[in-house]
Amino acid sequence: TYVADCASAALTVLLKGKKGSAYNSAVPEARASIAEFAQAVAEVSGTKVIFADPTEADLANRTPIAKQVLSSGKTESLGWRGRYDVRTGVSHTLKIWRESVL
């Protein structure tokens, strides 16, 4: 989830949330595996990503949880909506980073 979505979710929860409750700020359009995220960064930055096949040790150390997805339904019930997908968030981040470095 892009930082602006996280911040707006946190503010929404602080202003409208129920004390002692837990809330998530997951954005369905921003769901991505590590490989998908790496591919998005490569595409937005104009670089190439090369994926290596996992070793036997890598495969043995994988978590048994195949897909873990957070639900933002409770936060959305407070009126919050995420606005940024993965590529947009990466693009904004790289733009800010490039402007600050140059």
CORNORWO-V540657 format. One record per backbone hydrogen bond with DSSP energy under -1.0 kcal/mol. CO is the residue of the C=O (numbers start at 1). NH is the residue of the N-H. Records with the same first field share a line. If there is no record, write none. Layout:
# CORNORWO-V540657
CO: NH + NH
This chain:
# CORNORWO-V540657
2: 6
3: 7
4: 8
5: 9
6: 10
7: 11
8: 12
9: 13
10: 14
11: 15
12: 16
13: 17
18: 21
27: 30
28: 31
33: 37
34: 38
35: 39
36: 40
37: 41
38: 42
39: 43
40: 44
41: 45
42: 47
55: 59
56: 60
57: 61
59: 62
72: 76
73: 77
75: 78 + 80
76: 79
85: 89
86: 90
87: 91
88: 92
89: 93
90: 94
91: 95
92: 96
93: 97
94: 98
95: 99
96: 100
97: 101
98: 102
